[in-house]
Structures are given as structure tokens and as C-alpha cells.
Amino acid sequence: MSRLSYQKKAERWDVWEVSCHGPEEGNPFAEHWMKGSFSCDKETVDADGFYDGGGIYKVRFMPSYEGEYTFKVTADFLEEEECGSFSSMPAGAGNHGPVRVADTYHFAYEDGTPYYSIGTTCYVWDLQSDERIAQTLETLRNSAFNKIRFCIFPKHYDYNLGEPRSYPYEGTPMDSSVLTKENFWDYVGNAQGNDWDFYRFNTEHFRHIEKCILALRDLGIEADLIVMHPYDRWGFSAMNKEQDDHYWKYVIARFSSYRNVWWSLANEFDLMKSKTEEDWERYGAMLVEKDPYHHLRSIHNCMRMYDHSRPWITHCSIQRVDLYKSSELVDEWREKFHKPVVMDEIAYEGNIQHGWGNISGEEMLRRFWEAVCRGGYPGHGETYMNPDDILWWSHGGKLHGESYKRFGLLHAIMSETPGSGLMPYKRVWDEVCAVPEEKEGEEKAVKDYYLIYYSFMRPSFRDFCFDEETPFRVKVIDTWDMTVEDRGVFCGKFRVELPGKPYMAVQIKKEQ
């Protein structure tokens, strides 16, 4: 009789798992292993299993096709190979599969549906109370965000001196009652008082993160998982090579079968002084080898950017490195790296003392439109002062700013792009112009579509002429007041009257 427990059906691109009882004595996280192999007529996938506590071992799988699958499971504690089968059913509404790179600079779901990223950052929203997590999910439900960056490890930083709801390892933390806003920098790294077993995971911590990933999936939001980061007082950023690899293998085995997962090796990798380039390359190679579904992979910088041309990196995850310039550099990074450019941190809307966290809502929105019209994908964050130190950027909860209310219009305009996405186009010197992405050798002298953004400039009119015979429908977009005015169809030379205010855009689309 089979010792395995598993589902008989699973939706395409959904999580399917098989489990069985095994040894509990000793350290099951380090002393035992379980693997699975899954096959249909179109694919064969091998996946590592993991120990989930209570004597339960699991292997997870994400079927990429419809039809009948067979599988076999092996483990060091099974006397012989165990086999079975299950059915992969059609994808349900809203299930488009994992996000992939499309046409070099853009993204699409695996079923071919274009994906236009509108991201936000909430570093440890997942480690808050149930009440605040529910509040965060409700805020996301009523926003245009379709990607969120967050951490597996807890965070130690200004406005982040409290304890998380759980820790990733068995053990006890240092006494955080000694922390103040003045001395928290003295407790970075493996501070005195921590006592962890870095080879025994707290399975409840990881199960909870999986619940958060699923909640995001049901909202159509990608979970951009930050696997490591420097803002730490517990010693998680200072583990040795063997401990790091033990962690990475466990995280990949648990999370890779969720279709909405992206991998961010680190937030601000260059501040993690105990890690070397060799370490980052090893983690990247491990993801390539052990994530059977090849989810998107990136690494995020503080002041020194990683070499995004490295083959294991699928897209650029960038924090601006200039006090003023951010989205203005997107086209340069596209040309340098030939990958999608995601501006995950272009500073935060807010009013805290730190220069990265006090731009206006207008400036945040300007950076969003500028990034899009230069062929990139922008990311948001919010850091408004709060008497309880509850800032969206780290804790989630409610948004208090103005920019996020206007991202829905931008996403709607992005979704009207013919093809996979936009690319920068140097039409005239005093505007930011985007056209549909073109492959080399397929350039058109007159494009089918132009999206022109005037940023903080305030023209009262603009004159256009593309040719003498092509009809174009013209719409004037007030990106701040969120109005779209259809001005009609024009040929030859024509003038578009504008209100002489900032943050205006003009959409010019060939009339069919």
C-alpha cells in the first residue's frame, strides 16, 4: 500500500503536492531528503522535497500543461520508489501562468497575455498581525498594483524596531527592549543575545508566507520575494556558506511551485558586507538549477549596481543611484543590459527625514510615467510619518498618499500598447516619446502609436506631422487629474491644444 497522500486533480499552473510520513528524530531538515519526478507527454520535471514538520515530508509541483501526469517519489527513508498519477485541469479565470520575459525588454504571462508591471514595496507586510495583513490585502485589492516586493526574513531598521510575528528558525531573538531610534545601528548583524539553530526551520513561519503568496495570487499580484537583505539584528544576514545554502535549498523547494513567485536574491546586496560576488553567483546558479519553473530572477542594489548582464539574471531590479535622476536613465539601462528594466525603488512618496522617503505624490507619478515612456516598469513605495511608526513601505496597512490613486489610469494606457510593450523613441528633443517595441530591421518610419509625456513641462500647444495621409486619433491625458479627452482624428500637420500645466500626455494612435 502506498504511503503517499496527494490530490487527484490540479489546475494548470497551480500548486500540486504529494506528502508522506517519515522520520522525526534527529534533525529531519538536514538528515533526510525526498525528491519527485513528474511527467506528461510534453514535459518531465524533477523537484526537491522538504520537511514540513510533524513527521511530514512534501514535494510540490506546478503542472505547465493540461492532461494526465504520472509521478514517482523517492526518499532516503522509503524502501522503494512510490508512484502515482493525477489530472491537470484547464486554467481557471485569471490564471495565466507565471510571468516570463517577452521580446527582450518586456513581460508576458506564460499563456501569452501581456503583463505590465505596476509594483510597490512592503518589506515585511507578511510578518505583521492578522488584522494589518487583512488591511494590506484590502488596500491592494483596491489599487492598480500587480507586483509587491517583500522579505522572507524580518527587518531591523528605523521605524522597524519591533518584533515580527514569527522567525524563520527555531531559537530565540535578542532582547529588543534595548533598542531606540538613536542606537539601533549598534545592533546590526549577529547581535549579542540571539540563539538560533540555522539548520532547523520554523515551519509555521514558511507556511504563513505561503498563505500570503496565495492571497496575492488570488488578487492577481506577483510576489517578488526578497530572499536576503542587510537590515538585520538576528544574524540571518551573517550566516556562513553552508547555512546560506541550506536556507536557499529549503526556500526554493517550498516556494518555486507558486506561479506568482519572482526571486530577488537580495535587497541592497552591496550593503551585505559578509557576502561576496562568488556568493551571489552561487545563489543565482542554485536558482537556475533547482527552480524547475525558471521564475524571474533579479538582484537589487543600494549604491553599486550588480552586473545585470549576468546570464542568470532575467531582468534589472534597480534602485536609483543618483539623488535626482531615476527614471530618466531607463533607456540607458535598456541599451546597456538588453533586459527588462524594473525601477523597483525610485524613492518613496512621503515625508520622513530620509532623502529616499520624502518625494511628493506628483513627483512619484512623474517618475512612473517617465519610466513607462522610456520603456521600463516603475515601482512605488510610501513613507508618511505615523504616530505608531506604521509606514506602508515596510508594514503595509493603509495608503495615505496621492500617487497610487493615479496608477490605474497609467496601467490602462499601458494595456492599450500594440504588441508587448513600449520603447523610447527620439522624435524631437523636448519631449519623452514612446512607441511600440520594434525589432531591429522592422522599424517603421511612421509608427502606428505614439505616447508622448511632457513631465514637468507646460506647453500650451504642440504641432505634429507624421505624414500627409495617415489618420491618427488624438487623446489628451491629464495624468494627475485623471482625465482623457478625445480630440478626434487628424491627418497631415495638426495642432493639439494643451492646458499649460504639468503632467500632461498625448496619445496618438493610427485610426483603423
C-alpha positions, -999 to 999 in steps of 0.1 A, spaced: 0 0 0 13 34 -9 24 57 19 18 88 -3 -10 113 1 -18 135 -29 -46 153 -49 -62 135 -79 -66 168 -97 -49 201 -100 -54 232 -121 -28 240 -147 -1 263 -132 -15 257 -97 3 241 -68 1 203 -65 18 184 -37 25 149 -26 33 141 11 42 112 33 52 104 68 89 100 76 114 102 105 110 128 131 140 120 153 173 139 149 172 168 125 149 159 96 157 193 79 193 183 74 194 145 77 168 133 52 157 140 17 128 135 -6 125 140 -44 98 138 -71 98 134 -108 66 144 -128 59 136 -164 33 141 -191 37 138 -229 51 174 -230 74 177 -200 93 159 -173 101 179 -142 123 169 -113 118 187 -80 133 186 -45 111 180 -15 113 195 20 104 187 56 73 205 68 74 194 105 54 169 124 70 140 105 56 152 72 77 154 40 64 171 9 73 176 -28 55 203 -47 49 206 -84 33 231 -108 19 214 -140 26 235 -171 2 216 -193 -33 201 -193 -36 163 -193 -26 132 -174 6 133 -153 24 104 -137 49 108 -109 74 89 -88 87 98 -54 120 87 -38 134 94 -4 162 80 18 136 67 42 114 49 16 122 13 9 113 16 -27 101 42 -53 65 52 -49 44 61 -80 10 76 -89 -9 98 -113 -31 129 -114 -50 151 -139 -40 186 -147 -72 206 -155 -77 237 -176 -66 270 -160 -94 289 -143 -104 326 -148 -75 349 -141 -49 321 -142 -24 330 -170 6 311 -156 39 325 -145 53 358 -158 81 355 -184 104 379 -202 89 388 -236 106 405 -266 138 412 -246 125 442 -227 90 433 -215 69 407 -198 40 383 -206 23 355 -188 30 320 -200 -2 319 -219 9 349 -239 -12 376 -221 9 408 -218 19 417 -182 25 454 -175 42 457 -141 29 483 -116 48 475 -84 50 485 -48 73 477 -18 61 465 16 91 448 30 76 429 60 38 433 55 37 395 57 52 395 92 25 418 107 -6 409 127 -36 392 110 -55 425 112 -29 445 94 -23 418 68 -60 418 60 -59 456 58 -29 454 34 -47 429 12 -78 451 11 -57 481 1 -41 461 -26 -75 448 -38 -85 485 -44 -53 495 -61 -36 490 -95 -6 472 -81 1 438 -97 35 432 -80 48 436 -45 83 433 -31 86 417 4 110 398 26 112 363 40 134 375 68 122 401 93 136 437 91 156 457 115 158 494 107 145 529 116 107 526 121 113 488 123 123 481 159 95 458 169 93 421 168 79 402 137 51 377 141 75 348 137 111 339 129 124 316 101 144 294 126 139 276 158 155 296 186 152 329 205 160 365 195 179 392 213 161 414 238 147 442 215 136 464 245 171 479 245 165 494 210 159 531 204 159 553 173 193 565 183 211 532 190 195 507 165 226 509 142 246 494 171 227 462 167 232 453 131 242 417 122 245 389 147 238 410 178 245 396 212 216 376 227 204 358 196 203 320 199 192 302 166 196 268 151 203 277 115 197 241 105 161 239 119 134 259 102 103 272 119 78 257 95 50 279 107 69 309 95 71 295 60 35 282 59 24 317 68 44 332 39 28 307 16 -7 319 27 4 354 18 17 343 -16 -16 326 -23 -36 356 -11 -16 378 -36 -21 352 -63 -59 354 -59 -57 392 -63 -36 388 -95 -5 402 -78 31 389 -83 50 380 -51 86 394 -56 103 375 -28 134 392 -13 154 362 -1 182 381 17 188 416 30 212 436 52 187 451 77 191 425 103 199 422 141 193 385 143 223 371 124 204 360 93 225 382 71 257 368 86 252 331 82 280 310 68 281 294 34 267 261 45 239 278 64 231 300 34 229 271 11 207 251 35 183 281 36 183 286 -2 175 250 -10 146 250 15 132 282 2 134 270 -34 118 237 -26 89 253 -7 81 283 -29 90 276 -65 58 258 -74 37 290 -68 31 306 -102 32 342 -90 67 340 -74 96 361 -85 130 358 -70 150 388 -57 183 375 -44 187 405 -21 175 439 -13 206 462 -15 231 434 -19 260 458 -18 253 465 19 257 429 28 294 431 36 298 394 46 287 382 11 310 382 -19 303 382 -56 311 345 -55 283 340 -30 257 359 -52 268 339 -83 264 307 -63 229 316 -52 220 325 -88 233 292 -101 214 274 -74 181 291 -85 188 282 -122 195 246 -112 168 239 -86 138 261 -96 122 238 -122 99 265 -135 126 292 -141 108 320 -123 120 356 -129 153 363 -111 169 396 -101 191 413 -75 186 448 -61 212 475 -53 218 503 -30 247 524 -44 265 499 -65 246 482 -92 251 445 -99 262 434 -134 227 427 -148 242 412 -179 249 381 -160 230 352 -177 211 340 -146 195 375 -142 163 378 -161 155 414 -155 171 445 -139 158 454 -104 171 489 -99 172 515 -71 182 549 -84 218 557 -76 216 595 -82 199 620 -58 178 634 -86 179 611 -117 159 579 -116 135 570 -145 154 594 -168 181 566 -170 158 538 -180 166 539 -217 204 539 -210 200 507 -188 179 491 -215 206 497 -240 233 485 -216 217 453 -203 192 443 -230 167 431 -204 135 445 -189 142 474 -166 122 474 -134 126 506 -113 118 489 -80 129 519 -60 127 554 -75 124 569 -39 92 569 -19 63 593 -16 63 605 20 76 630 45 102 611 67 136 626 73 155 603 49 161 616 14 148 584 -2 115 587 15 101 622 11 92 629 -26 57 643 -34 29 623 -50 33 645 -81 70 636 -84 62 599 -78 37 599 -106 60 618 -129 87 592 -123 62 564 -131 51 580 -164 87 588 -173 98 552 -167 70 538 -188 76 561 -217 113 552 -217 104 515 -220 107 505 -183 84 494 -154 81 516 -123 78 507 -86 61 526 -58 66 530 -21 51 552 6 67 566 38 44 591 55 50 598 92 27 579 115 24 582 153 26 544 156 55 542 131 33 522 107 47 530 72 34 513 41 69 508 28 76 482 54 44 473 73 16 477 48 -18 487 61 -34 517 45 -20 541 19 -21 578 27 -6 593 -4 -19 605 -37 2 589 -64 -12 554 -61 -47 566 -69 -35 575 -104 -17 543 -114 -49 527 -126 -51 552 -155 -14 546 -163 -19 508 -164 -50 512 -186 -29 533 -210 0 507 -209 -26 480 -217 -35 498 -249 0 494 -263 1 475 -296 24 445 -291 44 436 -260 53 470 -246 68 504 -252 102 516 -262 118 550 -261 117 569 -294 137 601 -301 112 621 -321 121 656 -311 145 668 -284 120 684 -260 96 655 -252 97 620 -239 81 598 -266 73 561 -266 63 538 -294 56 500 -296 87 479 -292 103 472 -326 127 445 -336 159 455 -355 152 456 -392 114 460 -387 114 497 -379 86 518 -394 92 554 -405 56 563 -393 45 544 -362 11 531 -355 12 545 -320 29 573 -301 26 581 -264 42 614 -255 48 627 -220 56 663 -211 66 657 -174 70 690 -155 70 710 -188 39 730 -195 33 736 -232 1 753 -243 1 735 -276 22 711 -297 23 708 -335 26 673 -351 31 660 -386 40 623 -393 30 621 -430 3 636 -452 -22 607 -454 -22 585 -422 -52 593 -400 -44 595 -363 -68 596 -333 -55 620 -307 -63 619 -270 -50 643 -243 -43 628 -210 -41 647 -177 -22 622 -157 -28 640 -123 -65 649 -127 -70 615 -145 -89 628 -175 -87 615 -210 -101 638 -237 -107 625 -272 -97 653 -296 -107 635 -328 -89 623 -359 -62 643 -378 -41 639 -409 -10 658 -421 1 687 -400 -21 693 -369 -20 712 -336 -30 698 -302 -40 725 -277 -28 718 -242 -37 735 -208 -3 748 -200 0 726 -169 25 699 -159 20 661 -161 2 661 -194 5 633 -220 -7 629 -256 -17 596 -271 -16 594 -309 -29 562 -324 -34 553 -361 -71 551 -369 -80 518 -384 
